């Protein structure tokens, strides 16, 4: 859930537009993990580039973590496009990369926790696919943890 959005720049081209923004959201780690000094943040910020090709119904979103930029890498690329199977459907591809090496032996625990949390949040939309069939959408997700 976003707490705030701050648009910093929008560029318009003949067939594509790009919006750059900073997104603020609640810290995804529970209070248990926030006892670690590094994670004691109420909110976290991400920078996003959103490329839109409206005529082709395509969107690319690239985001990266700003709050822990020096210590933790959290980034993702999302691609949204018409489905090859049915042009009335939408395909959603989400690749997320996590790197907590700077956190030492706790880094792997933090990576696994965040990976599981993202998988659980995504599963509410995937499940058996009925949500997307009922709403005319398909979705594929891939979460990659770098170690």
DSSP file (Angstrom, degrees, kcal/mol; ACC not computed):
  #  RESIDUE AA STRUCTURE BP1 BP2  ACC     N-H-->O    O-->H-N    N-H-->O    O-->H-N    TCO  KAPPA ALPHA  PHI   PSI    X-CA   Y-CA   Z-CA
    1    1 A X              0   0    0      0, 0.0    25,-0.8     0, 0.0     2,-0.3   0.000 360.0 360.0 360.0 128.6    0.0    0.0    0.0
    2    2 A X  E     -A   25   0A   0     23,-0.2    23,-0.3     1,-0.2     3,-0.1  -0.590 360.0-173.7 -79.7 136.4    1.4    3.4   -1.0
    3    3 A X  E    S-     0   0A   0     21,-3.8     2,-0.3     1,-0.4    22,-0.2   0.778  73.6  -2.3 -93.3 -36.5    1.5    6.1    1.5
    4    4 A X  E     -A   24   0A   0     20,-1.6    20,-2.7     2,-0.0     2,-0.4  -0.995  54.9-154.9-154.5 152.6    2.6    8.8   -0.9
    5    5 A X  E     -A   23   0A   0     -2,-0.3     2,-0.5    18,-0.2    18,-0.2  -0.998   8.8-171.1-127.2 130.8    3.5    9.3   -4.5
    6    6 A X  E     -A   22   0A   0     16,-2.6    16,-2.4    -2,-0.4     2,-0.4  -0.924  12.2-152.1-126.5 107.1    5.8   12.1   -5.6
    7    7 A X  E     +A   21   0A   0     -2,-0.5    14,-0.3    14,-0.2     3,-0.1  -0.625  17.4 175.6 -77.7 129.0    6.1   12.6   -9.4
    8    8 A X  E     -     0   0A   0     12,-2.7     2,-0.3    -2,-0.4    13,-0.2   0.704  60.6  -0.9-106.5 -25.4    9.4   14.1  -10.3
    9    9 A X  E     -A   20   0A   0     11,-1.6    11,-3.1     2,-0.0     2,-0.4  -0.957  48.6-165.7-166.5 142.0    9.3   14.1  -14.1
   10   10 A X  E     -A   19   0A   0     -2,-0.3     2,-0.4     9,-0.2     9,-0.2  -0.997   9.5-169.1-133.2 131.0    7.2   13.1  -17.1
   11   11 A X  E     -A   18   0A   0      7,-3.0     7,-2.8    -2,-0.4     2,-0.4  -0.973   6.6-157.2-119.7 132.8    8.5   12.9  -20.7
   12   12 A X  E     +A   17   0A   0     -2,-0.4     5,-0.2     5,-0.2     2,-0.2  -0.918  13.5 177.0-110.9 134.3    6.2   12.5  -23.7
   13   13 A X        -     0   0    0      3,-2.2    -2,-0.0    -2,-0.4     0, 0.0  -0.691  47.6 -91.0-121.5 179.0    7.3   11.1  -27.0
   14   14 A X  S    S+     0   0    0     -2,-0.2     3,-0.1     1,-0.2    -2,-0.0   0.854 121.4   5.9 -62.5 -34.4    5.5   10.3  -30.2
   15   15 A X  S    S+     0   0    0      1,-0.2     2,-0.3    39,-0.0    40,-0.3   0.445 129.6  43.2-127.2  -3.5    4.6    6.7  -29.2
   16   16 A X        -     0   0    0     37,-0.2    -3,-2.2    38,-0.1     2,-0.3  -0.995  55.1-160.5-147.1 147.9    5.8    6.4  -25.6
   17   17 A X  E     -AB  12  52A   0     35,-2.3    35,-2.9    -2,-0.3     2,-0.4  -0.934   7.6-154.7-126.4 155.0    5.8    8.4  -22.3
   18   18 A X  E     -AB  11  51A   0     -7,-2.8    -7,-3.0    -2,-0.3     2,-0.5  -0.995   6.1-170.7-132.2 128.8    8.0    8.0  -19.2
   19   19 A X  E     -AB  10  50A   0     31,-2.3    31,-2.8    -2,-0.4     2,-0.4  -0.975   5.5-161.8-118.1 131.1    7.0    9.0  -15.7
   20   20 A X  E     +AB   9  49A   0    -11,-3.1   -12,-2.7    -2,-0.5   -11,-1.6  -0.935  23.2 158.7-110.8 134.3    9.6    9.1  -12.9
   21   21 A X  E     -AB   7  48A   0     27,-2.3    27,-3.1    -2,-0.4     2,-0.5  -0.983  38.3-126.6-151.7 160.5    8.3    9.1   -9.3
   22   22 A X  E     -AB   6  47A   0    -16,-2.4   -16,-2.6    -2,-0.3     2,-0.4  -0.952  25.6-159.6-110.6 130.7    9.2    8.3   -5.7
   23   23 A X  E     -AB   5  46A   0     23,-3.1    23,-2.5    -2,-0.5     2,-0.4  -0.923   1.9-160.1-113.5 132.3    6.8    6.0   -3.9
   24   24 A X  E     +AB   4  45A   0    -20,-2.7   -21,-3.8    -2,-0.4   -20,-1.6  -0.941  20.5 162.6-112.3 134.1    6.6    5.8   -0.1
   25   25 A X  E     -AB   2  44A   0     19,-2.6    19,-2.9    -2,-0.4   -23,-0.2  -0.926  43.6 -77.9-143.4 166.5    5.1    2.8    1.6
   26   26 A X  E     - B   0  43A   0    -25,-0.8    17,-0.3    -2,-0.3     2,-0.1  -0.348  61.0 -90.5 -64.1 146.9    5.0    1.1    5.0
   27   27 A X        -     0   0    0     15,-2.1    -1,-0.1    14,-0.2     7,-0.1  -0.408  32.9-146.3 -57.6 125.2    8.1   -0.9    6.0
   28   28 A X  S    S+     0   0    0     -2,-0.1     2,-0.4    -3,-0.1    -1,-0.2   0.647  73.9  88.9 -73.8 -12.6    7.4   -4.5    4.7
   29   29 A X  S    S-     0   0    0     10,-0.1    -2,-0.1     1,-0.1     5,-0.0  -0.695  81.3-120.7 -88.4 135.6    9.3   -6.1    7.7
   30   30 A X    >>  -     0   0    0     -2,-0.4     4,-1.6     1,-0.1     3,-1.0  -0.200  34.0 -96.8 -67.2 165.2    7.4   -6.8   10.9
   31   31 A X  T 34 S+     0   0    0      1,-0.3     4,-0.4     2,-0.2    -1,-0.1   0.799 121.4  67.3 -53.9 -32.3    8.4   -5.2   14.2
   32   32 A X  T >4 S+     0   0    0      1,-0.2     3,-0.8     2,-0.2    -1,-0.3   0.929 107.7  37.5 -55.0 -47.6   10.4   -8.4   15.0
   33   33 A X  G X4 S+     0   0    0     -3,-1.0     3,-2.0     1,-0.2     6,-0.3   0.770 103.9  71.6 -75.8 -25.8   12.8   -7.7   12.2
   34   34 A X  G 3< S+     0   0    0     -4,-1.6    -1,-0.2     1,-0.3    -2,-0.2   0.512  76.2  80.8 -72.5  -1.7   12.8   -3.9   12.8
   35   35 A X  G <  S+     0   0    0     -3,-0.8     2,-0.4    -4,-0.4    -1,-0.3   0.739  72.7  91.9 -70.3 -21.9   14.7   -4.5   16.1
   36   36 A X  S X  S-     0   0    0     -3,-2.0     3,-1.2     1,-0.1     4,-0.5  -0.626  87.5-130.2 -71.8 127.9   17.7   -4.7   13.7
   37   37 A X  G >  S+     0   0    0     -2,-0.4     3,-1.4     1,-0.3    -1,-0.1   0.853 104.0  55.5 -50.6 -44.5   19.1   -1.1   13.6
   38   38 A X  G 3  S+     0   0    0      1,-0.3    -1,-0.3    65,-0.0    -4,-0.1   0.839 109.0  47.1 -59.2 -35.2   19.2   -1.0    9.8
   39   39 A X  G <  S+     0   0    0     -3,-1.2     2,-2.6    -6,-0.3    -1,-0.3   0.399  75.9 114.5 -92.0   3.1   15.5   -1.9    9.4
   40   40 A X    <   +     0   0    0     -3,-1.4     2,-0.4    -4,-0.5    -1,-0.1  -0.409  44.5 124.2 -76.5  70.7   14.2    0.6   12.0
   41   41 A X        -     0   0    0     -2,-2.6   -14,-0.2     1,-0.1     3,-0.1  -0.998  53.0-155.3-130.4 132.3   12.3    2.6    9.5
   42   42 A X  S    S+     0   0    0     -2,-0.4   -15,-2.1     1,-0.1     2,-0.3   0.914  85.4  18.0 -70.1 -43.3    8.6    3.4    9.6
   43   43 A X  E     -B   26   0A   0    -17,-0.3     2,-0.3   -16,-0.0   -17,-0.2  -0.883  68.8-149.8-127.0 159.0    8.4    3.9    5.9
   44   44 A X  E     -B   25   0A   0    -19,-2.9   -19,-2.6    -2,-0.3     2,-0.4  -0.944  12.2-142.0-126.9 151.4   10.5    2.9    2.9
   45   45 A X  E     -B   24   0A   0     -2,-0.3    21,-3.1   -21,-0.2    22,-1.3  -0.893  12.4-171.3-117.7 144.2   10.9    4.7   -0.4
   46   46 A X  E     -BC  23  65A   0    -23,-2.5   -23,-3.1    -2,-0.4     2,-0.4  -0.972  17.4-137.6-129.3 145.6   11.3    3.3   -3.9
   47   47 A X  E     -BC  22  64A   0     17,-2.7    17,-1.9    -2,-0.3     2,-0.4  -0.883  26.0-166.6-100.9 135.5   12.2    5.1   -7.2
   48   48 A X  E     -BC  21  63A   0    -27,-3.1   -27,-2.3    -2,-0.4     2,-0.5  -0.970  20.1-162.4-128.2 139.5   10.1    4.1  -10.2
   49   49 A X  E     -BC  20  62A   0     13,-2.6    13,-2.5    -2,-0.4     2,-0.6  -0.983  15.8-167.1-108.4 127.0   10.4    4.6  -14.0
   50   50 A X  E     -BC  19  61A   0    -31,-2.8   -31,-2.3    -2,-0.5     2,-0.5  -0.946   1.9-168.9-121.0 111.2    7.1    3.9  -15.7
   51   51 A X  E     -BC  18  60A   0      9,-2.9     9,-2.6    -2,-0.6     2,-0.5  -0.866   7.8-168.4-100.1 127.4    7.3    3.6  -19.5
   52   52 A X  E     -BC  17  59A   0    -35,-2.9   -35,-2.3    -2,-0.5     2,-0.6  -0.968  20.8-175.7-123.8 129.0    3.9    3.6  -21.2
   53   53 A X  E >>> - C   0  58A   0      5,-3.0     5,-1.9    -2,-0.5     3,-0.9  -0.804  14.6-179.8-117.2  84.5    3.2    2.7  -24.9
   54   54 A X  G >45S+     0   0    0     -2,-0.6     3,-1.0     1,-0.3    -1,-0.2   0.846  73.7  57.3 -61.1 -40.3   -0.6    3.5  -24.9
   55   55 A X  G 345S+     0   0    0    -40,-0.3    -1,-0.3     1,-0.3   -39,-0.1   0.822 116.2  37.0 -62.4 -30.4   -1.3    2.6  -28.5
   56   56 A X  G <45S-     0   0    0     -3,-0.9    26,-0.5     2,-0.1    -1,-0.3   0.404 109.0-122.8 -99.4  -0.1    0.1   -0.9  -27.9
   57   57 A X  T <<5 +     0   0    0     -3,-1.0     2,-0.4    -4,-0.6    -3,-0.2   0.915  63.8 141.3  57.1  46.8   -1.3   -1.3  -24.4
   58   58 A X  E   < -C   53   0A   0     -5,-1.9    -5,-3.0    23,-0.2     2,-0.4  -0.945  28.8-178.1-122.7 141.6    2.2   -1.9  -22.9
   59   59 A X  E     -CD  52  80A   0     21,-2.5    21,-3.0    -2,-0.4     2,-0.4  -1.000   7.9-167.4-138.6 135.6    3.7   -0.7  -19.7
   60   60 A X  E     -CD  51  79A   0     -9,-2.6    -9,-2.9    -2,-0.4     2,-0.5  -0.988   7.5-171.9-119.5 131.8    7.2   -1.3  -18.2
   61   61 A X  E     -CD  50  78A   0     17,-2.8    17,-2.9    -2,-0.4     2,-0.5  -0.985   3.0-175.2-126.6 122.2    7.8   -0.4  -14.6
   62   62 A X  E     +CD  49  77A   0    -13,-2.5   -13,-2.6    -2,-0.5     2,-0.3  -0.972  11.6 176.9-116.1 126.9   11.3   -0.4  -13.1
   63   63 A X  E     -CD  48  76A   0     13,-2.6    13,-2.1    -2,-0.5     2,-0.3  -0.944   9.9-175.6-131.5 153.1   11.7    0.2   -9.4
   64   64 A X  E     -CD  47  75A   0    -17,-1.9   -17,-2.7    -2,-0.3    11,-0.2  -0.995  33.0-101.5-146.2 149.9   14.6    0.3   -6.9
   65   65 A X  E     +C   46   0A   0      9,-2.1   -19,-0.3    -2,-0.3     9,-0.1  -0.455  31.2 175.6 -69.5 134.1   14.9    0.7   -3.2
   66   66 A X  S >  S+     0   0    0    -21,-3.1     3,-1.0    -2,-0.2     4,-0.2   0.700  70.3  65.2-106.2 -31.9   16.0    4.1   -2.0
   67   67 A X  T 3  S+     0   0    0    -22,-1.3     3,-0.2     1,-0.3   -21,-0.1   0.914 119.4  20.1 -62.7 -47.4   15.8    3.8    1.8
   68   68 A X  T >> S+     0   0    0    -23,-0.2     4,-3.3     1,-0.2     3,-1.2  -0.098  82.1 142.2-112.4  33.5   18.5    1.1    2.2
   69   69 A X  T <4 S+     0   0    0     -3,-1.0    -1,-0.2     1,-0.3    -2,-0.1   0.780  72.5  43.9 -49.4 -38.9   20.3    1.8   -1.1
   70   70 A X  T 34 S+     0   0    0     -3,-0.2    -1,-0.3    -4,-0.2     3,-0.1   0.781 126.4  28.4 -79.1 -27.1   23.8    1.2    0.3
   71   71 A X  T <4 S+     0   0    0     -3,-1.2    31,-0.7     1,-0.3     2,-0.4   0.802 121.3  34.2-105.5 -36.2   23.0   -1.9    2.3
   72   72 A X     <  -     0   0    0     -4,-3.3     2,-0.6    30,-0.1    -1,-0.3  -0.980  61.4-150.9-130.4 132.1   20.1   -3.8    0.7
   73   73 A X  E     + E   0  99A   0     26,-2.5    26,-2.3    -2,-0.4     2,-0.4  -0.913  23.2 163.9-104.0 119.5   19.2   -4.1   -3.0
   74   74 A X  E     + E   0  98A   0     -2,-0.6    -9,-2.1    24,-0.2     2,-0.3  -0.977  15.6 148.4-131.2 118.3   15.5   -4.5   -3.7
   75   75 A X  E     -DE  64  97A   0     22,-2.2    22,-3.0    -2,-0.4     2,-0.3  -0.984  19.8-172.0-148.1 157.6   14.4   -3.9   -7.3
   76   76 A X  E     -DE  63  96A   0    -13,-2.1   -13,-2.6    -2,-0.3     2,-0.4  -0.992  15.4-151.6-149.9 157.5   11.9   -5.1   -9.8
   77   77 A X  E     -DE  62  95A   0     18,-2.4    18,-2.7    -2,-0.3     2,-0.4  -0.998  17.0-169.5-128.1 126.9   10.9   -4.9  -13.4
   78   78 A X  E     -DE  61  94A   0    -17,-2.9   -17,-2.8    -2,-0.4     2,-0.5  -0.958   2.5-169.3-118.5 134.8    7.2   -5.3  -14.3
   79   79 A X  E     -DE  60  93A   0     14,-2.7    14,-2.7    -2,-0.4     2,-0.5  -0.989   2.4-173.3-126.2 123.8    6.0   -5.7  -17.9
   80   80 A X  E     +DE  59  92A   0    -21,-3.0   -21,-2.5    -2,-0.5     2,-0.3  -0.969  20.1 145.2-119.3 128.6    2.3   -5.5  -18.7
   81   81 A X  E     - E   0  91A   0     10,-2.1    10,-3.5    -2,-0.5   -23,-0.2  -0.959  53.2 -74.7-153.2 165.9    1.1   -6.3  -22.2
   82   82 A X  E     - E   0  90A   0    -26,-0.5     8,-0.3    -2,-0.3     5,-0.2  -0.416  59.0-104.2 -63.8 144.4   -1.9   -7.8  -24.1
   83   83 A X        -     0   0    0      6,-1.9     6,-0.2     3,-0.7    -1,-0.1  -0.417  14.2-137.2 -69.5 144.0   -1.9  -11.6  -23.9
   84   84 A X  S    S+     0   0    0      1,-0.2     3,-0.2    -2,-0.1    -1,-0.1   0.799 105.2  52.0 -68.5 -28.2   -0.8  -13.5  -26.9
   85   85 A X  S    S+     0   0    0      1,-0.3     2,-0.3     2,-0.0    -1,-0.2   0.813 128.3   7.4 -78.7 -32.1   -3.7  -15.9  -26.4
   86   86 A X    >   -     0   0    0      3,-0.1     3,-2.3     1,-0.1    -3,-0.7  -0.875  61.0-149.1-155.4 114.6   -6.4  -13.3  -26.2
   87   87 A X  T 3  S+     0   0    0     -2,-0.3    -3,-0.1     1,-0.3    -1,-0.1   0.637  99.0  63.2 -64.1 -13.7   -5.9   -9.6  -26.9
   88   88 A X  T 3  S+     0   0    0     -6,-0.1    -1,-0.3     2,-0.1     2,-0.2   0.552  95.2  76.2 -85.5  -7.8   -8.6   -8.7  -24.4
   89   89 A X  S <  S-     0   0    0     -3,-2.3    -6,-1.9    -6,-0.2     2,-0.4  -0.602  75.6-134.7 -98.2 162.7   -6.5  -10.3  -21.6
   90   90 A X  E     -E   82   0A   0     46,-0.4    48,-2.8    -8,-0.3     2,-0.4  -0.966   6.8-150.2-120.3 134.4   -3.5   -8.8  -19.9
   91   91 A X  E     -E   81   0A   0    -10,-3.5   -10,-2.1    -2,-0.4     2,-0.5  -0.882  11.2-164.0-101.3 135.0   -0.3  -10.5  -19.2
   92   92 A X  E     -E   80   0A   0     -2,-0.4    48,-2.8    46,-0.3     2,-0.5  -0.977   5.7-175.0-122.0 118.1    1.7   -9.3  -16.1
   93   93 A X  E     -Ef  79 140A   0    -14,-2.7   -14,-2.7    -2,-0.5     2,-0.5  -0.966   3.4-177.2-115.7 129.9    5.3  -10.3  -15.7
   94   94 A X  E     -Ef  78 141A   0     46,-0.6    48,-2.6    -2,-0.5     2,-0.5  -0.971   6.9-177.2-132.6 115.5    7.1   -9.4  -12.5
   95   95 A X  E     -Ef  77 142A   0    -18,-2.7   -18,-2.4    -2,-0.5     2,-0.4  -0.964   9.5-175.4-114.1 119.9   10.8  -10.1  -11.9
   96   96 A X  E     -Ef  76 143A   0     46,-1.1    48,-2.4    -2,-0.5     2,-0.4  -0.951   7.1-162.0-118.1 133.1   12.0   -9.0   -8.4
   97   97 A X  E     -Ef  75 144A   0    -22,-3.0   -22,-2.2    -2,-0.4     2,-0.4  -0.946   5.6-171.0-116.6 136.0   15.7   -9.2   -7.3
   98   98 A X  E     +Ef  74 145A   0     46,-0.8    48,-1.7    -2,-0.4     2,-0.3  -0.970   7.3 178.4-124.6 138.5   16.7   -9.1   -3.6
   99   99 A X  E     +E   73   0A   0    -26,-2.3   -26,-2.5    -2,-0.4     3,-0.2  -0.886  13.0 161.2-143.5 111.3   20.3   -8.8   -2.3
  100  100 A X    >   +     0   0    0     46,-0.4     3,-2.2    -2,-0.3     7,-0.1   0.000  32.8 126.5-115.3  25.4   20.9   -8.7    1.5
  101  101 A X  G >   +     0   0    0      1,-0.3     3,-1.8     2,-0.2     6,-0.2   0.833  67.6  63.5 -54.1 -36.0   24.6   -9.7    1.5
  102  102 A X  G 3  S+     0   0    0    -31,-0.7    -1,-0.3     1,-0.3   -30,-0.1   0.692  92.3  66.4 -64.0 -17.8   25.5   -6.6    3.5
  103  103 A X  G X  S-     0   0    0     -3,-2.2     3,-1.2     1,-0.3    -1,-0.3   0.330  94.1-148.9 -88.6   7.7   23.4   -7.9    6.4
  104  104 A X  T X>  -     0   0    0     -3,-1.8     3,-1.5     1,-0.2     4,-0.5  -0.289  66.1  -7.9  64.1-141.6   25.7  -10.9    7.0
  105  105 A X  H 3> S+     0   0    0      1,-0.3     4,-0.6     2,-0.2     3,-0.3   0.738 136.1  57.1 -65.9 -22.1   24.3  -14.1    8.3
  106  106 A X  H <> S+     0   0    0     -3,-1.2     4,-2.5     1,-0.2    -1,-0.3   0.650  87.5  80.7 -80.5 -14.7   20.9  -12.4    8.8
  107  107 A X  H <> S+     0   0    0     -3,-1.5     4,-2.7    -4,-0.2    -1,-0.2   0.900  89.7  49.7 -58.1 -44.1   20.7  -11.4    5.2
  108  108 A X  H  X S+     0   0    0     -4,-0.5     4,-2.8    -3,-0.3    -1,-0.2   0.897 110.5  50.6 -64.2 -39.8   19.6  -14.8    4.0
  109  109 A X  H  X S+     0   0    0     -4,-0.6     4,-2.4     2,-0.2    -2,-0.2   0.924 112.1  47.2 -62.6 -44.3   16.8  -14.9    6.7
  110  110 A X  H  X S+     0   0    0     -4,-2.5     4,-2.6     2,-0.2     5,-0.2   0.911 112.5  49.8 -64.2 -42.2   15.6  -11.4    5.6
  111  111 A X  H  X S+     0   0    0     -4,-2.7     4,-2.7     1,-0.2    -2,-0.2   0.942 112.2  46.9 -59.8 -48.8   15.7  -12.5    1.9
  112  112 A X  H  X S+     0   0    0     -4,-2.8     4,-2.4     1,-0.2    -1,-0.2   0.891 112.4  50.4 -63.6 -39.5   13.7  -15.6    2.5
  113  113 A X  H  X S+     0   0    0     -4,-2.4     4,-2.5    -5,-0.2    -1,-0.2   0.956 114.0  43.4 -61.7 -50.1   11.2  -13.7    4.6
  114  114 A X  H  X S+     0   0    0     -4,-2.6     4,-2.4     1,-0.2    -2,-0.2   0.879 113.0  52.6 -66.3 -37.5   10.6  -11.0    2.0
  115  115 A X  H  X S+     0   0    0     -4,-2.7     4,-2.4    -5,-0.2    -1,-0.2   0.941 111.7  46.1 -61.2 -47.6   10.5  -13.6   -0.8
  116  116 A X  H  X S+     0   0    0     -4,-2.4     4,-2.7     1,-0.2    -2,-0.2   0.907 111.3  52.6 -61.9 -42.7    7.8  -15.6    1.0
  117  117 A X  H  X S+     0   0    0     -4,-2.5     4,-2.3     1,-0.2    -1,-0.2   0.921 111.3  45.9 -60.6 -44.5    5.9  -12.4    1.8
  118  118 A X  H  X S+     0   0    0     -4,-2.4     4,-2.4     2,-0.2    -1,-0.2   0.899 112.0  51.1 -66.9 -39.6    5.8  -11.4   -1.9
  119  119 A X  H  X S+     0   0    0     -4,-2.4     4,-2.1     2,-0.2    -2,-0.2   0.916 111.4  48.3 -62.5 -42.4    4.9  -14.9   -3.0
  120  120 A X  H  X S+     0   0    0     -4,-2.7     4,-0.9     2,-0.2    -2,-0.2   0.902 111.8  48.9 -64.9 -41.6    2.0  -14.9   -0.5
  121  121 A X  H  < S+     0   0    0     -4,-2.3     3,-0.4     1,-0.2     4,-0.3   0.897 114.0  46.5 -65.0 -39.2    0.8  -11.5   -1.6
  122  122 A X  H >X S+     0   0    0     -4,-2.4     4,-1.6     1,-0.2     3,-1.5   0.832 102.1  65.4 -71.2 -31.4    0.9  -12.5   -5.3
  123  123 A X  H 3X S+     0   0    0     -4,-2.1     4,-0.9     1,-0.3    -1,-0.2   0.781  88.4  67.0 -65.9 -25.5   -0.8  -15.9   -4.6
  124  124 A X  H 3< S+     0   0    0     -4,-0.9    -1,-0.3    -3,-0.4    -2,-0.2   0.796 110.3  37.4 -63.9 -24.4   -4.0  -14.1   -3.6
  125  125 A X  H <4 S+     0   0    0     -3,-1.5     7,-0.4    -4,-0.3    -2,-0.2   0.741 124.9  38.5 -94.9 -27.3   -4.2  -13.0   -7.3
  126  126 A X  H >< S+     0   0    0     -4,-1.6     3,-3.5     5,-0.1     5,-0.3   0.957  72.1 125.9 -87.3 -68.6   -2.9  -16.2   -8.9
  127  127 A X  T 3< S-     0   0    0     -4,-0.9    -3,-0.1     1,-0.3    -2,-0.1  -0.203 100.1 -20.7  45.4-124.3   -4.3  -19.1   -7.0
  128  128 A X  T 3  S-     0   0    0     -5,-0.0    -1,-0.3    -3,-0.0    -2,-0.1   0.337  96.5-105.8 -92.8   6.7   -6.0  -21.3   -9.5
  129  129 A X  S <> S+     0   0    0     -3,-3.5     4,-2.5    -4,-0.0     3,-0.2   0.396  87.7 122.5  88.5  -3.8   -6.3  -18.4  -11.9
  130  130 A X  H  >  +     0   0    0      1,-0.2     4,-3.0     2,-0.2     5,-0.3   0.873  68.4  58.4 -62.9 -37.1  -10.0  -18.0  -11.4
  131  131 A X  H  > S+     0   0    0     -5,-0.3     4,-1.2     1,-0.2    -1,-0.2   0.931 113.2  39.2 -56.3 -44.9   -9.6  -14.3  -10.3
  132  132 A X  H  4>S+     0   0    0     -7,-0.4     5,-4.4    -6,-0.3     4,-0.2   0.841 114.0  52.7 -78.4 -32.9   -8.0  -13.5  -13.6
  133  133 A X  H ><5S+     0   0    0     -4,-2.5     3,-1.0     3,-0.2    -2,-0.2   0.926 111.6  47.6 -64.3 -42.8  -10.2  -15.7  -15.7
  134  134 A X  H 3<5S+     0   0    0     -4,-3.0    -1,-0.2     1,-0.2    -2,-0.2   0.813 119.4  39.6 -66.6 -29.4  -13.3  -14.0  -14.1
  135  135 A X  T 3<5S-     0   0    0     -4,-1.2    -1,-0.2    -5,-0.3    -2,-0.2   0.237 116.6-109.6-106.4  12.8  -11.7  -10.6  -14.7
  136  136 A X  T < 5S+     0   0    0     -3,-1.0   -46,-0.4    -4,-0.2     2,-0.3   0.871  78.3 115.6  67.9  38.6  -10.3  -11.3  -18.2
  137  137 A X      < -     0   0    0     -5,-4.4     2,-0.3   -48,-0.2    -1,-0.2  -0.949  47.1-158.2-138.2 156.1   -6.6  -11.3  -17.1
  138  138 A X        -     0   0    0    -48,-2.8     2,-0.3    -2,-0.3   -46,-0.3  -0.913  13.7-166.9-125.4 160.0   -3.6  -13.6  -16.8
  139  139 A X        -     0   0    0     -2,-0.3     2,-0.4   -48,-0.2   -46,-0.1  -0.977  10.7-175.7-150.8 134.1   -0.6  -13.2  -14.6
  140  140 A X  E     -f   93   0A   0    -48,-2.8   -46,-0.6    -2,-0.3     2,-0.4  -0.988  11.0-171.6-125.9 142.0    2.8  -14.7  -14.3
  141  141 A X  E     -f   94   0A   0     -2,-0.4     2,-0.4   -48,-0.2   -46,-0.1  -0.982  10.1-174.4-133.2 144.0    5.3  -13.9  -11.6
  142  142 A X  E     -f   95   0A   0    -48,-2.6   -46,-1.1    -2,-0.4     2,-0.5  -0.978   5.8-167.0-136.6 123.6    8.9  -14.8  -11.1
  143  143 A X  E     -f   96   0A   0     -2,-0.4     2,-0.5   -48,-0.2   -46,-0.1  -0.957   8.2-166.3-113.2 122.9   10.7  -13.9   -7.9
  144  144 A X  E     -f   97   0A   0    -48,-2.4   -46,-0.8    -2,-0.5     2,-0.6  -0.922   6.1-161.2-112.6 128.4   14.5  -14.2   -8.0
  145  145 A X  E     -f   98   0A   0     -2,-0.5     2,-0.4   -48,-0.2   -46,-0.1  -0.944  10.9-150.4-107.8 120.4   16.7  -14.1   -4.9
  146  146 A X              0   0    0    -48,-1.7   -46,-0.4    -2,-0.6   -35,-0.0  -0.716 360.0 360.0 -86.8 139.0   20.4  -13.4   -5.5
  147  147 A X              0   0    0     -2,-0.4    -1,-0.1   -48,-0.1   -48,-0.1   0.365 360.0 360.0-127.7 360.0   22.8  -15.0   -3.1
